[in-house]
Structure formats: structure tokens, C-alpha cells
Amino acid sequence: MPPGRTRRALTCAGLALLIVVLLGAGAVILMRQLLSAPTAEVQANAALYDEVVRLIETGQAEWQPHSGGSFTLPVGYQHLSSAEDGEILISQFATGINVYFYPRGQWVYIYSSQDNIGRVEDCSSPERDRPHWFWVQCYWRNP
């Protein structure tokens, strides 16, 4: 093979390898982003999450109930939960409430008026985000 063709073949092979490596790295970064808790999105809307909890605790919102304790968020707040129509779950206890938001994929963002949620079935151990707020990754949620 003439020397020019060998150099060209090596250059093409090198470029192909570089493209494969870059695509692989991009896929790894994308998967990490998809599987990690959407903390930046939630932090950007922290005041709105707090406002929803305040509306629940004071009874100031019109809630559209669904089966099993789930409710549709009012129109201006539906983007806070990726579940159908901004659906959230409200669990009431004699001593307080837990509110479950579904911001993305398998991640659940939970408010606890007791500042303690314990273990959530089929989910990772709770991780504190800020006072009264916790993250869990639930394996029953579709990503």
C-alpha cells in the first residue's frame, strides 16, 4: 500500500476511535444525569414546593382528588411533579402529613411535617435535602 494511503487509513481509524470514545463518554454523562436526583431543578423551585405544602396545610387550595390519596396540583404548580397532570400523593397522620412529589424518573421528593419519613417501601434509604424535605429513589417508578 502506498505511504499516503496508510497514513490516511490510520487517520480515519483514529478519528473513528475518537468518535466512539466521545459517544461512549457522552452516553455515560447522560445516564448519570438521568439517574441522579434532579436537585438543581427542585432547588430552583424550592419556594414553589414550600408554597404547595403551605396550601395543603392551610386548606387554601382546590384539590382534585384521585384514588389512593393522590391529588392533581393546581395549574400553576403542575410542573413540580412529572406524574400525570402534576399528580402528588398526600398522606395524613394524626401527627402531621407527608407530601410526595415526582419531579423526574424514579426520584420522589418528600415533604414531612414531622421531619422524618422513615423507610419507604421499595425505595432507597431517604436522603435529607433540607429540613423537612427528603429524596428517595423508588424502583416501582418508571424512569
C-alpha positions in Angstrom: 0.0 0.0 0.0 1.4 3.5 -0.9 2.5 5.5 2.2 -0.2 8.1 1.7 -3.0 5.5 1.9 -1.5 4.0 5.1 -1.4 7.4 6.8 -5.0 8.2 5.6 -6.2 4.8 6.8 -4.6 5.4 10.2 -6.1 8.9 10.4 -9.6 7.5 9.6 -9.2 4.7 12.2 -8.0 7.2 14.8 -11.0 9.5 14.0 -13.4 6.6 14.2 -11.9 5.6 17.6 -12.2 9.1 18.9 -15.8 9.3 17.8 -16.6 6.0 19.6 -14.9 7.2 22.8 -16.7 10.6 22.7 -20.1 8.9 22.1 -19.4 6.5 25.0 -18.4 9.3 27.3 -21.5 11.3 26.3 -23.7 8.3 27.0 -22.2 7.8 30.5 -22.7 11.5 31.3 -26.3 11.4 30.0 -27.1 8.3 32.1 -25.6 9.8 35.2 -27.7 12.9 34.7 -30.9 10.8 34.1 -30.2 8.6 37.1 -29.2 11.3 39.6 -31.7 13.2 41.7 -32.9 16.3 39.9 -31.7 18.6 42.8 -30.9 21.6 40.6 -34.5 21.6 39.2 -36.0 21.2 42.6 -33.8 23.9 44.2 -34.8 26.3 41.5 -38.4 25.8 42.5 -37.9 25.3 46.3 -40.2 28.3 47.1 -43.0 26.8 45.0 -42.7 23.4 46.7 -42.9 25.2 50.1 -45.9 27.1 48.8 -47.7 23.9 47.8 -47.1 22.5 51.3 -48.4 25.7 52.8 -51.6 25.5 50.7 -52.1 21.9 51.8 -51.6 22.6 55.5 -53.9 25.6 55.5 -56.5 24.1 53.2 -56.3 27.1 50.8 -56.1 25.1 47.5 -58.8 23.5 45.4 -57.6 19.9 45.1 -58.8 17.4 42.6 -58.7 14.1 44.4 -57.8 10.8 42.7 -57.9 7.3 44.2 -55.4 6.3 46.9 -54.8 9.8 48.4 -53.3 11.3 45.2 -54.3 14.8 44.0 -53.7 17.0 41.0 -51.7 20.1 41.7 -53.3 23.4 40.8 -52.4 24.6 37.3 -49.6 26.9 38.2 -47.8 24.1 40.1 -48.2 21.1 37.9 -44.7 21.3 36.6 -43.4 20.4 40.0 -44.4 16.7 39.6 -43.9 14.7 36.4 -46.7 12.3 37.3 -49.8 12.6 35.2 -51.3 16.1 35.3 -48.9 17.1 38.1 -50.2 14.4 40.5 -48.9 14.2 44.1 -49.6 11.9 47.0 -50.7 13.3 50.4 -50.5 11.0 53.4 -52.2 12.4 56.5 -51.5 11.1 60.0 -52.7 12.2 63.4 -49.4 13.9 64.0 -48.8 15.5 60.6 -48.5 15.0 56.8 -46.2 13.6 54.1 -46.4 15.0 50.6 -44.9 13.1 47.8 -43.8 14.9 44.6 -42.5 13.1 41.5 -40.1 15.5 39.8 -38.4 13.1 37.4 -38.0 9.4 36.7 -37.6 7.2 39.7 -37.0 10.1 42.1 -39.5 11.1 44.7 -39.2 14.4 46.7 -41.0 14.1 50.0 -42.0 16.7 52.5 -42.6 15.5 56.1 -44.1 17.9 58.6 -42.5 15.5 61.3 -39.1 16.0 59.6 -38.8 12.2 59.5 -40.2 9.9 56.8 -38.7 6.5 57.9 -38.4 3.8 55.3 -40.5 4.0 52.1 -41.3 0.5 50.6 -39.3 -0.5 47.5 -37.3 2.7 47.7 -33.7 3.7 48.6 -33.0 5.0 52.1 -34.2 8.6 52.5 -31.6 11.3 52.0 -32.2 14.7 53.6 -32.2 17.6 51.2 -33.1 20.3 53.7 -35.2 20.5 56.8 -38.5 18.5 56.3 -37.5 17.5 52.7 -36.1 14.2 51.6 -35.1 12.3 48.4 -35.8 8.6 47.7 -35.3 6.6 44.6 -38.2 4.2 44.1 -37.8 1.1 42.0 -41.6 1.0 41.2 -41.4 4.4 39.4 -40.9 4.4 35.6 -37.9 6.5 34.6 
